[in-house]
């Protein structure tokens, strides 16, 4: 099992895939999952990227197969950013393209603000940049505290995948992955996120940023706003998608990302 023993008493699980030409130096793409998820949710992206890039999928601290911190651990975006930097050091990766989905995109924003010299580009798929003042997140935390992760996952399933539009077996597997997440991790990170507001820092993001959302999703406005608030922002949508676009339309997302990165290289 590929794990890295990192500072902060962390055993971090990751997947490392590359099918690039061995005589060429390939850039690295790091895929960061969102809340109550794991690296497994990126499975469809790997074959679409790994022929041309080294693809790293990460289980963040407390999620998936990574170690769960002890009770009382202080959760923070800075902590997640430093964990990722430490993994890059461990793997010998000087710089990477970061792609995050939902809260994973928020983690990626924190990384780009804290470690811009380690970031080629940043892509956020339906990711918030402001949580503070939104009553949804304290309510989520209360649900997890009182009823557990599974109750919270089932109560919000309709936001993640478009009902009736995806394979029921996929929907069941997706929820199953989420339900396996450590309860204390979900409760603690929801509490941390409830006080996060990156608005004032967005003008300081010095790397190119792409935001992607499903055309019919409730994330369009915040994705457009994020792209408008960073100095080098771009927004793209995928037609006909109302759920989480990164899972419902991976092929379209990767095509959008490739075209955007190619456009950046042509301008360089």
N, C-alpha and C positions, 0 to 999 in steps of 0.2 A: 504494500500500500504506500503510495508516494506521500510522505509527510515530511515536514521540516520542523525541527525543534528551534524555536525562535525566542527572542527575549520576551520577558513577561510571563514566563512559564507557559508558553503557548506551543502546542503541537498542531500545526496547520496542515490540513489535507489539501492537496491540489492535484489537478490533472495536467499533463504536459504532452501536447500533441503537435507534431510537425512532420509534414510530408513534402517539405520543400527540397529543391535540388541541393544535394549535400555540398556542392562546390560554391554555392552562393550564400552570402550572409543575409539571412531573413530578419525582418523586423518582428517584434513580438506584439501580440494582442492579448490583453488580460480581460477576461470576462468575469464580472462581479454580479452575483445574484442579489435579489432583494429580500424583503422581510420574510422570515419563516420559510426560506427556501435553501437550496444548495446548488453546487456546481452541476448536479444532474440535470437541472432545468435547461441548460445550454446545449444539450446533446445535439440538436439539429443544426446549430451554428458551426460546430467543429468541422464537419466535412466540407462546408462551404468556404471555410477560411484557411484550413490547415495545409492546403497545397501551396499556398503562397506566404503564409505567416506561421510563426511558432505561436501556438494558442495555449494559453494558460487559463485554466478554470480554477477558481478558488472557493473553498468553503470558509467563509469568514469566521472569526473567533466566536465560538459558541454555537455555530450552525453546522449542519451536516455531520461530517466525520471529524471535524476539528474539535479540539478540547474545549470544554465548558469551564469558564472561570469560576472561582469560588464565590459563595454567597457574599454580597457586599461589594463586588467588583464595580468600579466606576466606569460605566459605559460612556463613550464619547466618540464623535466623528474623528477627532485627532488620533484616538487610539486605533481605530480601524485603518486610518491612513498610514500610521507608522507600522502596523502589522504588515501591510502590503509592501511598504518600502523594505522592511526586513526580509520579506520573502524574495523580493527582487534581488537584494544583496546575496541571499543564499543561493539563488539560481544563476547569479552572474548576469542579470539583465540590467543594463545601464538605463534604458529608456523604453517606454512601451506606449502603445495605443490602449486607452482604457475604454471599455464599453460596460456600462452598468444598466441594470433594468430596475425600474421603480426605485426603491430605497438604495439599491446598489449604485444607481446613478448619483444619488446624494453622497454616498461614500466616495465615489470617484471625483466629485466636485471638491470635496474636502481634501482629497489627495492632491489634485491639481493646484489648489491654493497653497498647500503646505509643501509640496515637492514639485514645483513646475519644471525643474531641470530634469526630472525623471519621466516627463509626460510628453509624448509626441502629440497626441490628440485626445479629446474626450468626447464620448458619445453617451447620451442619456436617453434611454427608452422609457418614456412616460414617467419621468422622475420629478418629484417635488423638490423645490429648493427652500420652501418655507412651510413649517408645520405649526409654529407657535400661533396660538389663537384659534386653531381649528379644533372644534370639540370632538371631531371624529377620533383623534388619536388617544386622548384620555379615555374615551368610551371603549375603544378597542382594548386598551390596557386593562380596564375594569372587567371586560368580558373574559380575557385570558386569566386574570387573577381569580375570578369567581367560578368560571366554568371550564377553563382549560383551552389549550390551543385548538383542539378539534372543533369545539363549539364556535370559536371565532372564525376558523377557516370556512366552515359550512355556512355560517351566517353571511359571509361576504363573497361566496363563490361566484355569484353572478357578475361581479365587477371584473373578474379576472379573465374568464373565458365566455364568449358569447353563447348564451344558452341556445341549443338547437343547431349551432353552426360548427361545432367541433365533435370529434369522435367521443362518445361517452366513455370509452375505455381510457382515452387520453385524459379526460377530465377527472376520472377516478384516480388515475395514477398521479396526476398533478397534485390533487388534494392530499393523496396519501403521503407524498414527499413532504408537503408542508406540515402535515399532522405529526410527523416524526420529530419536528424541531423541539429542542429543549424548552420547556415551559418558562423557566426562569430567564432564559435568554430573550424570549419574545416579550415577556412582561417588562424586563429591564430596558430593552432597546426601544420599546414603544414609549416608555416613560422618558427616556433620553430624547427621543425624536420630538416629543410634544413641546419641547422648549427650543427647538432648532429653527433659526431663521438666518439664511445665508445671503439675504438680499443685499446688505451693505458691502459684502465682500465680492459680489459678482463682477464689478468693474475691474477688480484686480486679477481676474482669471486671464492669464497671459497666453493660453494655448487655444487653438481652434476648437470650437465646441459645436457638435451636431446634436439636435434634439429630434426624436422621432416619436410620432403618436399615431394611433389609429384614427382615421378621419372622423369616425362617429363616436369616439370615446369621450369620456369626461375629462381627459388629460390634455386636450388640444390647447386650451387657453394657457395653462401653466407652461406647456412645452414651448409655445410661441413666445411667452413672456421671458422664459429663461434664455432663449436664443437672442431675444432683443436686448437683454440686459448685459450680456457679456460682450467684450469688444470684438471678438471674431466668431460670432454665432450664426448658425444656419438652422432652419427648421424644415423638416420634410414630413409628409403624412402618407399613410398607406390607405388607399380608397377602400371603403366597404367594411372596415374593421372597427368594432366597437369595444372589444375586449383588449387584453394586453397584447399589443402588436408584436412584441418580441417573441411570443410563444405561438400566436395564431398565424403569423406570416413571417417566419424566419428568412425565407428565400428573398422576399421583397426587402426586408430590412438590410440584409447583407448586400444586396444589389445597390441599395441607396448608399450604404456606407462606403462600398468600394468606389462608386462614382464620385462621392464627395472627397475621399482621400486622394483619388487620382486628380481631381480638380485642384486640390491644394498643391500637389506636386508640380502640376503644370504652371502654377503661379509662382512657385518658389524660384 
